[in-house]
């Protein structure tokens, strides 16, 4: 049996947020490994959050106008999502470092 994390709830929420920010481009294992968790723990956290967020009838945005403006909007969205993921990961790693620094003292 492993030892408990010093920041279990915050850590789990941050790991799930990072997994969601990846938008399906990264596996449970890859995201969990970045933050020192197990893939199965991440799966469990995601499953629990999905159950608590269950909202029927949610759908994605409709199709916009065709052509260059639509392509540019899609590219802009992709870049904003990548930046958001980077900022989220940076914040998570900072909080984790602070948490573990408190543990070491």
TIKOL-152192 format. One line per field, with one value per residue: residue number from 1; residue in one letter; x, z, y of N, C-alpha, C in turn. Coordinates in Angstrom, 1 decimal. Atoms other than C-alpha are relative to their C-alpha. Example, Ala and Ser with C-alpha at 12.3 -4.5 7.8 and 13.67 -1.06 7.14 Angstrom:
BEGIN
num <- 1  2 .
residuo <- a  s .
nx <- 0.9  -0.9 .
nz <- 0.0  0.0 .
ny <- -1.2  -1.1 .
cax <- 12.3  13.7 .
caz <- 7.8  7.1 .
cay <- -4.5  -1.1 .
cx <- 0.9  -0.8 .
cz <- 0.0  0.8 .
cy <- 1.2  1.1 .
% end
This chain:
BEGIN
num <- 1  2  3  4  5  6  7  8  9  10  11  12  13  14  15  16  17  18  19  20  21  22  23  24  25  26  27  28  29  30  31  32  33  34  35  36  37  38  39  40  41  42  43  44  45  46  47  48  49  50  51  52  53  54  55  56  57  58  59  60  61  62  63  64  65  66  67  68  69  70  71  72  73  74  75  76  77  78  79  80  81  82  83  84  85  86  87  88  89  90  91  92  93  94  95  96  97  98  99  100  101  102  103  104  105 .
residuo <- x  x  x  x  x  x  x  x  x  x  x  x  x  x  x  x  x  x  x  x  x  x  x  x  x  x  x  x  x  x  x  x  x  x  x  x  x  x  x  x  x  x  x  x  x  x  x  x  x  x  x  x  x  x  x  x  x  x  x  x  x  x  x  x  x  x  x  x  x  x  x  x  x  x  x  x  x  x  x  x  x  x  x  x  x  x  x  x  x  x  x  x  x  x  x  x  x  x  x  x  x  x  x  x  x .
nx <- 0.8  -0.8  0.3  0.9  -0.6  0.2  1.1  0.7  1.2  -0.4  -0.8  0.9  0.7  -1.0  -0.4  1.2  0.0  -1.0  0.4  1.0  -0.5  -0.7  1.0  -0.1  -1.2  -0.9  0.6  0.0  -1.4  -0.9  0.4  -0.2  -1.5  -0.5  0.2  -0.4  1.1  0.1  1.0  1.3  0.5  0.5  1.3  1.0  0.3  0.8  1.3  0.8  0.3  1.1  1.3  0.5  0.3  1.0  1.0  0.5  0.4  -1.2  -0.5  -1.1  0.4  0.4  -1.0  0.0  -0.1  -1.1  -1.1  -1.2  0.3  0.3  -1.3  -0.7  0.6  -0.4  -1.4  0.0  0.5  -1.0  -1.1  0.4  0.1  -1.4  -0.6  0.7  -0.6  -1.3  0.2  0.6  -1.1  -1.0  0.6  0.1  -1.4  -0.4  0.6  -0.6  -1.4  0.2  0.6  -1.1  -1.0  0.5  -0.1  -1.5  -0.4 .
nz <- 0.0  0.1  -0.9  0.5  0.5  -1.0  0.5  0.9  0.7  1.0  1.0  0.9  0.8  1.0  1.0  0.9  0.9  1.0  0.9  0.8  0.9  1.1  1.1  0.6  0.7  -0.9  -0.7  -1.4  -0.5  0.3  -0.8  -1.4  -0.2  -0.1  -1.3  -1.0  -0.4  0.8  1.0  -0.6  -0.8  0.9  0.6  -1.1  -0.2  1.2  -0.1  -1.1  0.4  1.0  -0.7  -0.7  0.9  1.0  0.4  1.3  1.0  0.4  1.4  0.4  0.8  1.4  1.1  0.4  1.5  0.7  0.6  -0.7  -1.4  -0.8  -0.3  -1.0  -1.3  -0.6  -0.3  -1.2  -1.1  -0.4  -0.6  -1.3  -0.8  -0.3  -1.0  -1.2  -0.6  -0.5  -1.2  -1.0  -0.4  -0.8  -1.3  -0.7  -0.4  -1.1  -1.2  -0.5  -0.6  -1.3  -0.9  -0.4  -0.8  -1.4  -0.6  -0.2  -1.1 .
ny <- -1.2  -1.2  -1.1  -1.0  -1.2  -1.1  -0.9  1.0  -0.6  -1.0  0.7  0.7  -1.0  -0.6  1.0  0.1  -1.2  0.1  1.1  -0.6  -1.1  0.7  0.2  1.3  0.2  0.7  1.2  -0.1  0.3  -1.1  -1.1  0.5  0.1  -1.4  -0.5  1.0  0.8  1.2  -0.1  0.5  -1.1  -1.0  0.5  -0.1  -1.4  -0.4  0.7  -0.7  -1.4  0.2  0.4  -1.1  -1.0  0.5  -1.0  0.5  -1.0  -0.9  0.3  -0.9  -1.1  0.3  -0.2  -1.4  -0.2  0.7  -0.8  -0.5  -0.5  1.2  0.6  -0.9  0.1  1.3  -0.1  -0.8  0.8  1.0  -0.7  -0.4  1.2  0.4  -0.9  0.3  1.3  -0.3  -0.8  0.9  0.9  -0.8  -0.3  1.3  0.3  -1.0  0.4  1.3  -0.2  -0.7  1.0  0.9  -0.7  -0.1  1.4  0.2  -0.8 .
cax <- 0.0  1.4  1.6  -1.0  -0.2  0.2  -2.3  -4.6  -7.8  -6.1  -3.7  -6.5  -8.5  -5.4  -4.5  -8.1  -8.0  -4.8  -6.1  -9.2  -7.2  -5.3  -8.5  -7.9  -4.5  -2.8  -3.4  -4.2  -0.7  1.1  -0.8  -0.6  3.2  3.8  2.4  3.5  0.1  -1.0  -3.1  -5.8  -6.0  -6.5  -9.2  -11.0  -10.8  -12.1  -14.9  -16.0  -15.9  -18.0  -20.6  -20.8  -21.0  -23.5  -25.6  -27.8  -28.3  -24.8  -23.6  -20.7  -20.9  -22.5  -20.7  -19.6  -19.3  -17.1  -13.8  -10.8  -12.5  -13.7  -10.2  -8.7  -11.2  -10.4  -6.7  -7.2  -9.2  -6.5  -3.8  -5.8  -6.4  -2.7  -1.8  -4.5  -3.1  0.4  -0.7  -2.7  0.3  2.6  0.2  -0.3  3.5  4.0  1.4  2.8  6.3  5.0  3.1  6.1  8.4  6.2  6.4  10.3  10.6 .
caz <- 0.0  -1.0  1.1  0.8  -1.2  0.9  -1.3  -2.6  -3.4  -5.1  -6.9  -8.3  -9.5  -11.2  -12.9  -14.2  -15.5  -17.3  -18.8  -20.0  -21.4  -23.6  -25.5  -26.1  -27.5  -24.5  -22.7  -19.1  -18.6  -20.2  -18.2  -14.9  -15.4  -15.8  -12.4  -10.5  -10.3  -11.7  -14.8  -12.8  -10.3  -13.1  -14.7  -11.3  -10.8  -14.4  -13.9  -10.6  -12.1  -15.1  -12.8  -10.8  -13.9  -15.9  -17.8  -20.5  -23.8  -24.0  -27.6  -29.3  -31.3  -34.7  -38.0  -38.9  -42.4  -44.8  -46.2  -44.9  -41.9  -40.6  -40.9  -39.1  -36.3  -35.9  -35.9  -33.3  -31.1  -31.3  -30.4  -27.5  -26.2  -26.4  -24.5  -21.9  -21.4  -21.1  -18.5  -16.6  -16.5  -15.3  -12.5  -11.5  -11.4  -9.3  -6.8  -6.6  -6.0  -3.2  -1.7  -1.7  -0.5  2.6  3.1  2.9  5.5 .
cay <- 0.0  3.4  6.5  9.2  12.3  15.5  17.3  14.5  16.5  19.4  17.1  15.0  18.0  19.5  16.2  15.9  19.5  18.8  15.6  17.5  20.4  17.9  17.4  13.7  14.1  12.5  9.2  8.8  7.3  10.2  12.9  10.9  10.3  14.1  14.7  11.6  9.9  6.5  6.1  4.2  7.0  9.5  7.3  7.1  10.9  11.5  9.0  10.6  14.1  12.9  11.4  14.6  16.8  14.7  17.2  15.7  17.6  19.3  19.6  21.3  24.5  24.5  24.6  28.2  29.7  27.8  29.0  30.9  32.7  29.3  27.9  30.9  30.6  26.9  27.7  30.4  28.1  25.4  27.9  29.3  25.8  25.0  28.1  27.3  23.8  25.2  27.8  25.1  22.7  25.5  26.4  22.8  22.2  25.4  24.3  20.8  22.1  24.4  21.5  19.2  21.9  22.3  18.5  18.6  21.3 .
cx <- 0.9  -0.4  -1.0  0.7  -0.3  -1.1  -0.9  -1.2  0.4  0.8  -0.9  -0.8  0.9  0.3  -1.2  -0.1  1.0  -0.3  -1.1  0.5  0.8  -0.9  0.1  1.3  1.1  -0.7  0.0  1.4  0.9  -0.3  0.4  1.5  0.6  -0.1  0.2  -1.2  0.0  -1.2  -1.4  -0.6  -0.7  -1.4  -1.1  -0.5  -0.9  -1.4  -0.9  -0.5  -1.1  -1.3  -0.6  -0.4  -1.1  -1.1  -0.5  -0.3  1.1  0.4  1.0  -0.6  -0.3  1.1  -0.1  0.1  1.3  1.1  1.1  -0.4  -0.3  1.3  0.8  -0.6  0.4  1.5  0.2  -0.4  1.1  1.2  -0.4  -0.1  1.4  0.6  -0.7  0.6  1.4  0.0  -0.5  1.1  1.0  -0.5  0.0  1.4  0.5  -0.6  0.5  1.3  -0.1  -0.4  1.1  1.1  -0.4  0.2  1.5  0.5  -0.1 .
cz <- 0.0  1.0  -0.6  -0.5  1.0  -0.4  -0.9  -0.8  -1.1  -1.1  -1.0  -0.9  -1.1  -1.1  -1.0  -1.0  -1.1  -1.0  -1.0  -1.0  -1.2  -1.1  -0.7  -0.7  0.8  0.7  1.5  0.6  -0.1  1.0  1.5  0.3  0.2  1.4  1.2  0.6  -0.9  -1.0  0.6  0.9  -0.8  -0.6  1.0  0.2  -1.1  0.1  1.0  -0.4  -1.1  0.6  0.7  -1.0  -1.0  -0.3  -1.4  -1.0  -0.3  -1.4  -0.3  -0.9  -1.4  -1.0  -0.4  -1.5  -0.5  -0.5  1.0  1.4  0.9  0.4  1.0  1.4  0.6  0.4  1.3  1.2  0.4  0.7  1.4  1.0  0.4  1.0  1.4  0.7  0.6  1.3  1.2  0.6  0.8  1.4  0.9  0.6  1.1  1.3  0.6  0.6  1.3  1.0  0.5  0.7  1.5  0.7  0.4  1.3  1.4 .
cy <- 1.2  1.1  1.0  1.3  1.1  0.9  -0.8  0.6  1.0  -0.6  -0.7  0.9  0.6  -1.0  -0.2  1.2  -0.1  -1.0  0.6  1.1  -0.6  -0.3  -1.4  -0.3  -0.7  -1.1  0.3  -0.2  1.2  1.2  -0.4  0.0  1.4  0.5  -1.0  -0.8  -1.3  0.2  -0.4  1.0  1.1  -0.5  0.1  1.4  0.5  -0.5  0.7  1.4  -0.1  -0.3  1.3  1.2  -0.4  1.0  -0.5  1.2  1.0  -0.4  1.1  1.1  -0.4  0.3  1.5  0.1  -0.7  0.9  0.4  0.5  -1.2  -0.7  0.8  -0.1  -1.3  0.0  0.8  -0.7  -1.1  0.7  0.5  -1.2  -0.5  0.9  -0.2  -1.2  0.3  0.8  -0.9  -0.9  0.8  0.3  -1.2  -0.4  0.9  -0.4  -1.3  0.2  0.7  -1.0  -0.9  0.7  0.2  -1.4  -0.2  0.7  -0.7 .
% end
